[in-house]
């Protein structure tokens, strides 16, 4: 019942729901107390509304936003409480007293001060926002002053409104004691502090405390681009949940030849971006992007098919390549959008065959097999379980944009898989790592996910008290305590180094101070490895675990696991690099043979029905390598899906980049040469139709940087 109420109200927890109910009941009680009048009921109910309001804001509750949408926002709620305070004064027999009139005037003045306060805060935030967000880029050509203290701007409206507490307390004491001095003092304190808050903000409106204009900032960025002369660019746009799609390419970009650059389109992605030594330039504005000088870029790489790609695809002086964010048999892997790119890079032969079978207009000669450079951290199978008992990873994909049963095993098979693993005859450890999008579209998927989490956590708690593991737990207790302390130490240092926003600094300061530092990047790489090692040592090798968030990464979970259960997604293709046994769920109930025919990546997998009865075959292969009948098939499938082991994927990737850069440069030279040819001296016959010259349909780099029409900036790609 409570969980249903939480889901309907869209609050994050029972405490949020309780606070919302107290807020909803508190205001009628305040009104009733003012009318009766009952001073102590008024004071108690008002205190409840203050506390509930503060709690919901601190938790960032969805209800706060909803209240504002129905015209019951924060300022309105405070004004209502203040008006009810005036009503209580009048109903308490002080309607003709000076305290009544002073309270009315003070409340109106206090509310009136909200306007200049809000205007100043809004102006400061706008004038402190750069047109770009950068990392590892030197913006020394412009002066970016320090931001105002965080406490002045953070939740400023809430802080300003809460200054009325002095007035409310003072007036309540006056009603009780009939001594006006307390009311006057409280009202004066609230007005003085509110006015002082505004005065404290004013110095930061001086031009010297604001960031330079967008024109100056973009000129500085253009200057940096002219000095750096980027040659290869990774371009990405998406929601904050899709940040993993660009993060998976960061290590590859670090190893790329030439002068790489990462271009992002959303500020939220810049905030979610992982550590990297590559220069990062986030340009939210389409016009600003079009007018930046990216003429030295020869190859642009795209990790996702999104509408904003068209802002870069229109530039003809670079070659455009779709590299995607995974290699799988999902329909998204053969999106007709891919026709827009000059080349499509796939991991192995399977990607090429997939496009040929789909017949979506991508030509075979435009497909290049480059391997999967990101898979380098995946360790190959050793032939035996890593720990005394096997570890099985369950990593389902998300529910997708429609309700097709083949999208994810979570809905129909997820609980069966987990229950069978937890109750296996020979004990195994279960790691559950869901897709980051799980439950974002489907309430059913979210509910199943929550039940699986509960199952795993309950089993983990039971195993913690199981006598079978008591001796191991005692032996490893000291090591686990040390590992947890190490996690805390390393985590603090990683936060300090990784470019995670400092709470005391704003976005402009982060961009100003984030400059390239190879030593810092090397330390980050080392610390991430140490953190991962400490994480797995911080709990027992027999303990079940739910793994959410960005860390540990999926490939770290691969290395810790002896087998995996998953769905049709790039996770399966990537896991095949390990050579370990795996199972894939036929959620749509196609039948094993048809399922294998339609999905290349499952041809060396144990195929599970939604009942998950076939899991015993997977567990037998993990426990006894001689019972692993699919080992040879996995080896052949790995080569087909991911390409050969030699040369390495990063070498193949760099070779493809070099080859395409040569083509791009040849195209640009050819166009410049044709445009430089003298015009025909003879004028065309007016009576004959005029054939347009090919050159007239070509854009130069300068043309590509001109400001586009407004209706082109954020339009989705059609077709």
C-alpha positions as MATLAB code, in Angstrom:
seq = 'XXXXXXXXXXXXXXXXXXXXXXXXXXXXXXXXXXXXXXXXXXXXXXXXXXXXXXXXXXXXXXXXXXXXXXXXXXXXXXXXXXXXXXXXXXXXXXXXXXXXXXXXXXXXXXXXXXXXXXXXXXXXXXXXXXXXXXXXXXXXXXXXXXXXXXXXXXXXXXXXXXXXXXXXXXXXXXXXXXXXXXXXXXXXXXXXXXXXXXXXXXXXXXXXXXXXXXXXXXXXXXXXXXXXXXXXXXXXXXXXXXXXXXXXXXXXXXXXXXXXXXXXXXXXXXXXXXXXXXXXXXXXXXXXXXXXXXXXXXXXXXXXXXXXXXXXXXXXXXXXXXXXXXXXXXXXXXXXXXXXXXXXXXXXXXXXXXXXXXXXXXXXXXXXXXXXXXXXXXXXXXXXXXXXXXXXXXXXXXXXXXXXXXXXXXXXXXXXXXXXXXXXXXXXXXXXXXXXXXXXXXXXXXXXXXXXXXXXXXXXXXXXXXXXXXXXXXXXXXXXXXXXXXXXXXXXXXXXXXXXXXXXXXXXXXXXXXXXXXXXXXXXXXXXXXXXXXXXXXXXXXXXXXXXXXXXXXXXXXXXXXXXXXXXXXXXXXXXXXXXXXXXXXXXXXXXXXXXXXXXXXXXXXXXXXXXXXXXXXXXXXXXXXXXXXXXXXXXXXXXXXXXXXXXXXXXXXXXXXXXXXXXXXXXXXXXXXXXXXXXXXXXXXXXXXXXXXXXXXXXXXXXXXXXXXXXXXXXXXX';
ca = [
       0.000    0.000    0.000;
       2.753    2.427    0.986;
       4.866    1.461   -2.034;
       1.871    2.083   -4.307;
       1.353    5.515   -2.754;
       5.041    6.315   -3.198;
       4.893    5.326   -6.872;
       1.685    7.285   -7.552;
       3.006   10.380   -5.771;
       6.369    9.944   -7.535;
       8.357   10.480   -4.358;
      11.619    8.740   -3.648;
      10.889    7.234   -0.239;
       8.402    6.787    2.549;
       9.931    9.715    4.439;
       9.234   11.992    1.467;
       5.656   10.766    1.317;
       5.268   11.420    5.058;
       6.692   14.929    4.682;
       4.311   15.629    1.802;
       1.332   14.475    3.869;
       2.426   16.630    6.826;
       2.788   19.617    4.513;
      -0.660   19.006    3.049;
      -2.273   18.660    6.477;
      -0.207   21.368    8.146;
      -1.590   24.340    6.215;
      -5.282   23.584    6.953;
      -4.317   23.238   10.610;
      -2.534   26.617   10.511;
      -5.666   28.179    9.005;
      -7.923   26.528   11.559;
      -5.692   27.680   14.410;
      -5.730   31.260   13.088;
      -9.528   31.280   12.859;
     -10.300   29.695   16.243;
      -7.793   31.238   17.362;
      -5.450   28.767   19.109;
      -1.904   30.088   19.479;
      -0.171   26.823   20.340;
      -1.877   24.865   17.583;
      -0.858   27.644   15.205;
       2.766   27.506   16.372;
       2.927   23.701   16.173;
       1.272   23.481   12.751;
       3.445   26.284   11.365;
       6.581   24.519   12.636;
       5.466   21.297   10.905;
       4.983   23.083    7.576;
       8.404   24.755    7.873;
      10.151   21.462    8.600;
       8.269   19.456    5.946;
       8.942   22.121    3.308;
      12.645   22.231    4.162;
      12.958   18.439    4.084;
      11.304   18.138    0.658;
      13.578   20.815   -0.796;
      16.695   19.222    0.634;
      15.689   15.894   -0.909;
      14.928   17.547   -4.253;
      11.484   15.940   -4.187;
       9.422   15.753   -7.371;
       6.448   17.082   -5.401;
       8.156   20.447   -4.964;
       8.127   20.920   -8.711;
       4.535   19.728   -8.999;
       3.363   22.204   -6.347;
       4.900   25.050   -8.336;
       3.048   23.838  -11.453;
      -0.318   24.134   -9.683;
       0.479   27.631   -8.382;
       1.334   26.479   -4.888;
       5.031   27.166   -5.175;
       7.443   28.027   -2.400;
       6.818   31.786   -2.297;
       3.041   31.295   -2.352;
       3.209   28.854    0.556;
       5.247   31.302    2.609;
       2.897   34.179    1.758;
      -0.123   32.108    2.810;
       1.513   31.332    6.141;
       2.315   35.020    6.670;
      -1.261   36.051    5.792;
      -2.577   33.487    8.245;
      -0.263   35.010   10.845;
      -1.940   38.369   10.213;
      -5.352   36.676   10.525;
      -4.378   35.143   13.854;
      -3.281   38.547   15.172;
      -6.649   40.017   14.214;
      -8.624   37.086   15.653;
      -6.648   37.311   18.916;
      -8.142   40.716   19.673;
      -5.232   42.779   18.372;
      -6.944   43.949   15.182;
      -6.870   47.560   16.311;
      -3.408   47.375   17.858;
      -0.288   48.810   16.233;
       1.223   45.323   16.010;
      -1.509   44.372   13.532;
      -0.797   47.232   11.120;
       2.968   46.892   11.459;
       2.712   43.164   10.751;
       0.625   43.775    7.612;
       3.098   46.365    6.284;
       6.132   44.260    7.208;
       4.722   41.162    5.485;
       4.026   43.143    2.301;
       7.486   44.734    2.337;
       9.127   41.368    3.007;
       7.242   39.806    0.129;
       8.114   42.774   -2.073;
      11.831   42.255   -1.382;
      11.593   38.838   -3.008;
      11.371   40.497   -6.434;
      14.739   42.333   -6.422;
      16.364   39.386   -4.680;
      15.110   36.948   -7.316;
      16.071   39.300  -10.142;
      19.626   39.731   -8.855;
      20.140   36.004   -8.311;
      18.799   35.210  -11.775;
      20.986   37.878  -13.378;
      24.065   36.609  -11.541;
      23.451   33.048  -12.682;
      22.932   34.136  -16.258;
      25.971   36.401  -16.325;
      28.138   33.733  -14.699;
      27.271   31.178  -17.388;
      29.765   30.798  -20.203;
      28.538   29.888  -23.700;
      30.820   26.845  -23.435;
      32.015   24.407  -20.797;
      35.595   23.243  -21.141;
      37.998   20.742  -19.668;
      41.732   20.493  -20.393;
      41.517   23.719  -22.399;
      43.493   26.833  -21.501;
      41.154   29.841  -21.274;
      43.919   32.131  -20.025;
      43.195   34.572  -22.866;
      40.124   35.787  -20.975;
      39.649   36.789  -17.359;
      37.118   34.691  -15.423;
      36.706   36.037  -11.861;
      35.782   33.920   -8.867;
      32.105   33.194   -8.368;
      30.074   34.582   -5.459;
      30.207   32.387   -2.335;
      28.138   29.292   -2.872;
      25.957   29.994    0.152;
      24.678   33.198   -1.459;
      23.266   31.494   -4.566;
      22.596   27.915   -3.537;
      18.840   27.483   -2.810;
      18.690   31.264   -2.499;
      14.889   31.642   -2.719;
      14.404   29.127    0.078;
      16.953   30.894    2.275;
      15.452   34.315    1.614;
      11.917   33.193    2.431;
      12.965   31.408    5.589;
      14.145   34.722    7.013;
      10.493   35.308    7.933;
      10.927   32.891   10.840;
      12.052   35.758   13.069;
       8.901   37.721   12.297;
       6.640   34.722   12.858;
       8.237   33.849   16.212;
       8.237   37.465   17.369;
       4.562   38.005   16.535;
       3.545   34.719   18.182;
       5.305   35.786   21.389;
       3.555   39.167   21.222;
       0.160   37.478   20.881;
       0.944   35.391   23.946;
       2.489   38.154   26.122;
       0.654   41.189   24.673;
       4.044   42.951   24.603;
       4.551   44.527   21.152;
       8.301   44.772   21.536;
       8.790   41.102   20.614;
       6.738   41.434   17.450;
       8.463   44.644   16.393;
      11.879   43.090   17.019;
      11.052   39.949   15.020;
       9.590   41.881   12.105;
      12.551   44.270   12.061;
      15.015   41.347   12.137;
      13.354   39.654    9.163;
      13.299   42.854    7.102;
      16.868   43.766    8.069;
      18.231   40.338    7.131;
      16.268   40.246    3.869;
      17.577   43.675    2.900;
      21.072   42.636    3.977;
      20.890   39.539    1.762;
      20.157   41.752   -1.237;
      22.970   44.147   -0.355;
      25.383   41.224   -0.020;
      24.641   40.211   -3.614;
      25.087   43.649   -5.176;
      28.937   43.730   -5.336;
      28.898   40.651   -7.548;
      26.934   42.537  -10.206;
      29.937   44.746  -10.938;
      31.362   44.103  -14.436;
      34.689   43.071  -12.919;
      32.965   40.193  -11.077;
      31.085   38.865  -14.114;
      32.403   36.587  -16.833;
      33.268   38.058  -20.249;
      30.647   38.277  -22.966;
      29.855   35.263  -25.134;
      31.641   36.927  -28.054;
      34.907   37.248  -26.117;
      34.712   33.709  -24.750;
      34.089   32.213  -28.176;
      36.951   34.266  -29.606;
      39.240   32.830  -26.929;
      38.060   29.309  -27.743;
      38.695   29.949  -31.439;
      42.179   31.144  -30.518;
      42.828   27.952  -28.583;
      41.532   25.867  -31.490;
      43.872   27.715  -33.868;
      46.835   26.865  -31.630;
      45.834   23.272  -30.868;
      44.616   22.419  -34.415;
      42.517   19.341  -33.560;
      42.505   16.601  -36.179;
      40.079   13.996  -34.782;
      36.857   14.789  -32.940;
      34.437   12.702  -30.890;
      31.015   14.371  -31.108;
      28.240   13.509  -28.649;
      24.759   14.681  -27.692;
      22.267   13.060  -25.350;
      20.524   12.998  -21.966;
      22.353   12.625  -18.661;
      21.377    8.936  -18.589;
      23.236    8.388  -21.868;
      26.582    9.697  -20.604;
      27.894    6.119  -20.463;
      27.768    6.082  -24.271;
      30.497    8.706  -24.532;
      32.355    7.632  -21.398;
      33.084    4.235  -22.949;
      35.183    5.965  -25.640;
      37.316    8.123  -23.344;
      40.178    5.630  -22.991;
      40.227    5.139  -26.766;
      40.379    8.899  -27.339;
      43.295    9.102  -24.893;
      45.196    6.595  -27.039;
      44.276    8.100  -30.396;
      46.960    9.459  -32.683;
      46.876   13.062  -33.808;
      45.272   15.814  -31.761;
      41.917   14.543  -30.465;
      39.049   16.709  -29.244;
      35.768   15.776  -27.543;
      32.781   17.970  -28.431;
      29.632   17.736  -26.298;
      26.295   19.495  -26.755;
      24.696   19.346  -23.301;
      26.029   20.778  -20.067;
      24.627   17.828  -18.133;
      26.828   15.474  -20.160;
      29.873   17.584  -19.315;
      28.997   17.124  -15.644;
      28.684   13.339  -16.116;
      31.819   12.926  -18.216;
      34.459   10.627  -16.785;
      38.130   11.517  -16.269;
      40.072   12.128  -19.466;
      43.224   13.896  -20.599;
      41.652   14.835  -23.943;
      40.470   18.453  -24.400;
      36.702   18.667  -23.918;
      34.540   21.409  -25.397;
      30.830   21.519  -24.566;
      28.900   23.885  -26.865;
      25.154   23.894  -26.112;
      24.254   26.580  -28.656;
      23.841   25.508  -32.277;
      24.815   28.942  -33.616;
      27.933   29.018  -31.437;
      28.932   25.576  -32.694;
      28.484   26.542  -36.328;
      30.683   29.583  -35.929;
      33.624   27.858  -34.234;
      36.655   27.222  -36.410;
      36.915   23.450  -36.646;
      38.498   23.553  -40.098;
      41.534   21.502  -39.019;
      39.387   18.519  -37.986;
      39.584   15.782  -40.598;
      37.597   12.986  -38.924;
      34.484   13.316  -36.739;
      33.386   10.272  -34.724;
      29.774    9.827  -33.572;
      28.810    7.541  -30.679;
      25.027    7.903  -31.036;
      22.384    8.655  -33.651;
      20.670   11.823  -32.427;
      19.084   14.854  -34.051;
      21.822   17.298  -33.078;
      24.364   15.328  -35.117;
      23.116   17.291  -38.112;
      24.800   20.426  -36.758;
      28.157   18.772  -37.407;
      27.217   16.510  -40.314;
      26.622   19.596  -42.435;
      30.346   20.449  -42.340;
      31.920   19.060  -45.540;
      35.586   19.621  -44.661;
      35.704   16.569  -42.374;
      34.741   12.937  -42.836;
      31.980   11.649  -40.567;
      32.086    8.205  -38.970;
      29.521    6.329  -36.901;
      31.258    4.269  -34.219;
      28.223    3.670  -31.980;
      28.243    2.735  -28.334;
      28.171   -1.022  -28.593;
      27.946   -3.858  -31.077;
      24.875   -6.078  -30.923;
      22.073   -7.643  -32.938;
      19.589   -5.041  -31.754;
      17.756   -3.161  -34.501;
      19.518    0.007  -33.326;
      22.776   -1.454  -34.659;
      21.467   -1.160  -38.224;
      19.726    2.207  -37.970;
      19.048    3.708  -41.448;
      20.392    6.979  -40.004;
      23.831    5.436  -40.568;
      23.547    6.356  -44.247;
      24.298    9.942  -43.273;
      27.927    9.113  -42.407;
      30.864    8.730  -44.741;
      31.862    5.503  -43.040;
      30.496    3.111  -40.433;
      33.077    1.388  -38.249;
      32.190   -1.992  -36.817;
      34.063   -4.345  -34.538;
      34.248   -7.353  -36.847;
      32.792   -9.115  -39.828;
      29.470   -9.581  -38.055;
      28.759   -5.855  -38.188;
      29.358   -5.779  -41.925;
      27.085   -8.771  -42.506;
      24.441   -7.240  -40.248;
      24.160   -4.138  -42.452;
      24.102   -6.258  -45.616;
      21.249   -8.354  -44.224;
      19.280   -5.300  -43.034;
      19.659   -3.561  -46.417;
      19.199   -0.069  -44.981;
      21.337    1.694  -47.587;
      24.786    1.478  -45.966;
      27.201    0.379  -48.691;
      29.664   -2.404  -48.011;
      32.620   -0.266  -49.131;
      31.724    2.310  -46.476;
      32.060   -0.197  -43.633;
      35.429   -0.572  -41.914;
      36.244   -3.259  -39.353;
      38.304   -1.764  -36.519;
      37.768   -4.106  -33.579;
      36.653   -2.814  -30.188;
      39.454   -0.807  -28.525;
      37.427   -0.471  -25.320;
      37.633   -4.217  -24.717;
      41.353   -4.151  -23.946;
      40.733   -4.135  -20.138;
      38.710   -7.386  -20.349;
      40.769  -10.279  -19.028;
      40.593  -13.649  -20.862;
      39.226  -16.713  -19.124;
      41.743  -18.607  -17.005;
      39.988  -21.964  -17.314;
      38.911  -22.191  -13.676;
      36.704  -20.130  -11.306;
      38.488  -17.126   -9.863;
      37.317  -17.874   -6.304;
      36.396  -21.050   -4.400;
      32.815  -20.644   -5.621;
      31.867  -19.320   -9.092;
      30.588  -15.792   -9.602;
      27.724  -15.287  -12.070;
      26.916  -11.818  -13.366;
      23.337  -10.969  -14.316;
      23.465   -7.871  -16.536;
      20.104   -7.384  -18.276;
      19.527   -4.567  -20.704;
      16.721   -2.048  -20.206;
      13.090   -2.200  -21.343;
      13.606   -0.112  -24.501;
      11.255    2.414  -26.043;
       8.455   -0.058  -26.680;
       6.955   -3.075  -24.921;
       8.458   -5.766  -27.133;
       9.088   -8.844  -24.938;
      12.459   -9.363  -26.641;
      13.887   -6.090  -25.362;
      14.856   -7.339  -21.923;
      14.764  -10.519  -19.853;
      13.988   -8.462  -16.769;
      10.191   -8.441  -17.118;
       9.480  -12.114  -17.857;
      12.586  -13.964  -16.716;
      14.553  -11.706  -14.381;
      13.167  -12.962  -11.091;
      13.345  -16.605  -12.258;
      17.007  -16.184  -13.191;
      17.915  -14.645   -9.845;
      15.937  -17.186   -7.825;
      17.535  -20.131   -9.620;
      21.017  -18.697   -9.187;
      20.436  -18.002   -5.511;
      19.056  -21.520   -4.947;
      21.608  -23.378   -7.097;
      22.557  -26.804   -5.764;
      26.233  -25.873   -5.762;
      26.520  -22.334   -4.300;
      27.429  -19.429   -6.551;
      27.854  -15.724   -5.906;
      25.450  -13.440   -7.794;
      26.342   -9.977   -9.065;
      23.363   -7.984  -10.362;
      24.265   -4.987  -12.532;
      21.250   -3.545  -14.396;
      21.378   -1.194  -17.358;
      21.482    2.514  -16.313;
      18.146    3.140  -18.104;
      16.298    0.332  -16.298;
      12.892    1.509  -15.118;
      13.137    4.959  -16.714;
      10.255    4.265  -19.106;
       8.388    1.279  -17.726;
       6.946    1.190  -14.219;
       6.710   -2.606  -14.534;
      10.438   -2.845  -15.251;
      11.165   -0.598  -12.273;
       9.005   -2.788  -10.036;
      10.715   -5.994  -11.187;
      14.113   -4.378  -10.717;
      13.167   -3.407   -7.152;
      12.051   -6.964   -6.406;
      15.308   -8.392   -7.780;
      17.305   -5.981   -5.642;
      15.305   -7.104   -2.618;
      15.925  -10.782   -3.466;
      19.682  -10.299   -3.826;
      19.967   -8.210   -0.673;
      17.900  -10.702    1.335;
      20.083  -13.578    0.126;
      23.215  -11.583    0.921;
      21.968  -10.945    4.459;
      21.163  -14.628    4.908;
      24.572  -15.685    3.640;
      26.242  -13.246    6.055;
      24.895  -15.280    8.967;
      25.391  -18.677    7.330;
      27.774  -20.897    9.287;
      29.334  -22.146    6.027;
      31.034  -18.780    5.519;
      31.767  -17.853    9.137;
      35.379  -19.033    9.056;
      36.137  -17.191    5.814;
      34.420  -14.057    7.116;
      36.518  -14.078   10.289;
      39.748  -14.659    8.353;
      39.090  -11.810    5.933;
      37.566   -9.304    8.371;
      40.789   -7.356    8.892;
      41.547   -7.266    5.166;
      38.015   -6.104    4.358;
      38.194   -3.322    6.938;
      41.488   -2.153    5.451;
      40.019   -2.345    1.934;
      37.026   -0.203    2.931;
      39.350    2.393    4.448;
      41.379    2.314    1.253;
      38.216    2.844   -0.787;
      37.401    5.950    1.229;
      40.908    7.343    0.835;
      41.148    6.597   -2.889;
      37.600    7.827   -3.514;
      38.353   11.178   -1.911;
      41.484   11.568   -4.008;
      39.666   10.526   -7.189;
      36.953   13.101   -6.525;
      39.638   15.719   -6.078;
      41.414   14.785   -9.300;
      38.663   13.682  -11.639;
      37.158   17.044  -12.463;
      33.985   16.411  -10.480;
      32.447   19.802   -9.827;
      33.639   21.419   -6.615;
      30.639   22.527   -4.564;
      32.400   25.812   -3.800;
      32.926   26.688   -7.473;
      30.586   27.292  -10.351;
      30.759   26.079  -13.936;
      32.809   29.057  -15.142;
      35.467   28.510  -12.465;
      35.612   24.799  -13.293;
      36.246   25.630  -16.956;
      38.858   28.222  -16.024;
      40.803   25.927  -13.714;
      40.506   22.654  -15.649;
      43.687   22.502  -17.719;
      45.545   19.544  -19.177;
      47.795   17.771  -16.688;
      49.405   14.479  -17.858;
      50.667   13.688  -14.358;
      47.177   14.037  -12.931;
      45.792   11.779  -15.660;
      48.416    9.127  -14.914;
      47.571    9.277  -11.224;
      43.866    8.958  -12.031;
      44.505    5.825  -14.079;
      46.545    4.283  -11.274;
      44.001    5.199   -8.592;
      41.085    3.781  -10.579;
      42.897    0.454  -10.799;
      43.619    0.536   -7.067;
      40.018    1.485   -6.282;
      38.697   -1.432   -8.300;
      41.011   -3.855   -6.529;
      40.031   -2.494   -3.110;
      36.323   -2.671   -3.973;
      36.358   -6.409   -4.623;
      38.455   -6.983   -1.490;
      36.046   -4.973    0.652;
      33.535   -7.832    0.850;
      33.713  -11.607    0.721;
      34.056  -13.625   -2.469;
      30.874  -15.475   -1.421;
      28.740  -12.326   -0.885;
      25.970  -11.486   -3.357;
      26.009   -7.909   -4.589;
      23.800   -5.355   -6.342;
      26.078   -3.082   -8.370;
      24.674    0.271   -9.469;
      26.231    3.504  -10.630;
      29.274    4.034  -12.795;
      31.735    2.194  -10.538;
      32.754   -0.544  -10.637;
      32.540   -0.516  -14.401;
      30.870   -3.259  -16.410;
      34.205   -4.620  -17.625;
      35.445   -4.813  -14.042;
      32.406   -6.980  -13.320;
      33.307   -9.145  -16.342;
      36.774   -9.711  -14.899;
      35.369  -10.646  -11.486;
      32.803  -13.049  -12.948;
      33.134  -16.604  -14.225;
      29.951  -16.502  -16.306;
      27.226  -14.082  -17.329;
      23.501  -14.030  -18.024;
      22.260  -11.202  -20.219;
      20.058  -10.160  -23.150;
      20.512   -9.209  -26.776;
      22.727   -6.155  -26.362;
      26.315   -5.011  -26.777;
      26.981   -6.410  -23.292;
      26.910   -9.909  -24.768;
      29.244   -9.028  -27.641;
      31.670   -7.417  -25.223;
      31.586  -10.348  -22.779;
      32.479  -12.717  -25.606;
      35.927  -11.070  -25.587;
      36.561  -12.843  -22.277;
      35.924  -16.306  -23.712;
      33.889  -17.212  -20.605;
      30.573  -19.116  -20.674;
      27.445  -17.028  -21.002;
      23.685  -17.402  -21.311;
      21.158  -15.245  -23.144;
      17.419  -15.220  -22.523;
      14.985  -15.821  -25.373;
      12.418  -13.516  -23.805;
      10.255  -13.398  -26.924;
      10.018  -17.223  -26.931;
      11.252  -17.615  -30.504;
      12.760  -21.017  -29.810;
      16.464  -21.743  -29.522;
      17.159  -22.352  -33.228;
      15.254  -19.317  -34.478;
      16.743  -17.203  -31.705;
      20.250  -18.187  -32.811;
      19.399  -17.598  -36.454;
      18.229  -14.069  -35.777;
      20.957  -13.128  -33.282;
      24.575  -13.810  -34.120;
      25.902  -13.125  -30.621;
      23.947  -16.003  -29.057;
      25.284  -18.777  -31.304;
      27.776  -19.821  -28.629;
      25.468  -19.142  -25.676;
      23.295  -21.249  -23.433;
      19.799  -20.229  -24.501;
      17.426  -19.624  -21.598;
      13.660  -19.725  -21.695;
      11.736  -17.355  -19.449;
      11.601  -20.087  -16.813;
      15.435  -20.132  -16.750;
      15.394  -23.941  -16.395;
      18.473  -24.186  -18.631;
      20.746  -22.400  -16.147;
      22.112  -25.736  -14.910;
      23.954  -26.138  -18.228;
      25.712  -22.799  -17.719;
      26.623  -23.575  -14.109;
      27.978  -26.998  -15.111;
      30.260  -25.407  -17.719;
      31.602  -22.989  -15.099;
      32.209  -25.651  -12.470;
      33.853  -28.168  -14.859;
      35.640  -26.906  -18.011;
      35.435  -30.410  -19.483;
      31.647  -30.046  -19.488;
      31.873  -26.786  -21.437;
      30.658  -27.898  -24.874;
      30.553  -24.378  -26.289;
      34.173  -23.306  -25.691;
      35.280  -23.776  -29.335;
      32.148  -22.056  -30.624;
      32.852  -19.047  -28.401;
      36.397  -18.781  -29.786;
      35.154  -18.730  -33.395;
      32.327  -16.338  -32.564;
      34.727  -13.952  -30.830;
      36.764  -13.581  -34.026;
      33.628  -13.106  -36.135;
      32.079  -10.481  -33.846;
      35.157   -8.617  -32.621;
      37.787   -9.203  -35.268;
      41.249  -10.731  -34.950;
      43.432  -10.312  -31.879;
      46.281   -8.998  -34.039;
      46.839   -6.243  -34.867;
      45.339   -4.797  -31.709;
      42.040   -2.937  -31.888;
      43.630    0.416  -31.087;
      46.122   -0.103  -33.929;
      43.250   -0.909  -36.298;
      41.347    2.128  -35.058;
      44.307    4.453  -35.569;
      44.952    3.019  -39.027;
      41.319    3.655  -40.020;
      41.566    7.205  -38.690;
      44.750    7.882  -40.670;
      43.272    6.477  -43.876;
      40.104    8.544  -43.582;
      42.090   11.674  -42.722;
      43.973   11.245  -45.995;
      40.682   10.988  -47.888;
      39.331   14.072  -46.124;
      42.425   16.120  -46.912;
      42.358   14.960  -50.548;
      38.734   16.044  -50.843;
      39.448   19.488  -49.406;
      42.449   20.037  -51.683;
      40.407   18.968  -54.687;
      37.562   21.352  -53.848;
      39.935   24.273  -53.261;
      41.622   23.573  -56.590;
      38.321   23.520  -58.500;
      37.091   26.681  -56.802;
      40.335   28.424  -57.729;
      39.902   27.725  -61.460;
      39.083   30.902  -63.466;
      35.530   31.406  -64.607;
      34.675   30.750  -68.257;
      35.230   33.979  -70.164;
      32.268   33.429  -72.439;
      28.886   34.248  -70.957;
      26.208   31.584  -71.346;
      23.484   31.946  -73.926;
      20.478   33.573  -72.256;
      18.104   31.399  -74.265;
      19.701   28.150  -73.134;
      19.041   26.613  -69.778;
      21.807   27.262  -67.317;
      23.364   24.162  -65.767;
      24.587   24.836  -62.231;
      28.293   24.264  -61.673;
      29.214   21.487  -59.313;
      31.346   23.922  -57.353;
      28.296   26.028  -56.598;
      26.874   23.208  -54.542;
      29.980   22.893  -52.422;
      30.569   24.650  -49.149;
      33.942   25.818  -48.084;
      35.038   25.588  -44.480;
      34.196   29.251  -44.107;
      30.676   28.707  -45.475;
      30.097   25.882  -43.058;
      30.785   28.210  -40.129;
      28.177   30.799  -41.016;
      25.151   31.140  -38.851;
      22.409   28.622  -39.797;
      18.747   29.398  -40.074;
      17.035   29.322  -36.698;
      14.704   26.495  -37.677;
      17.672   24.212  -38.374;
      19.236   24.395  -34.970;
      17.391   21.785  -32.982;
      15.320   20.006  -35.585;
      15.418   16.221  -35.478;
      16.884   14.413  -38.455;
      14.126   13.219  -40.713;
      13.897   10.121  -42.769;
];
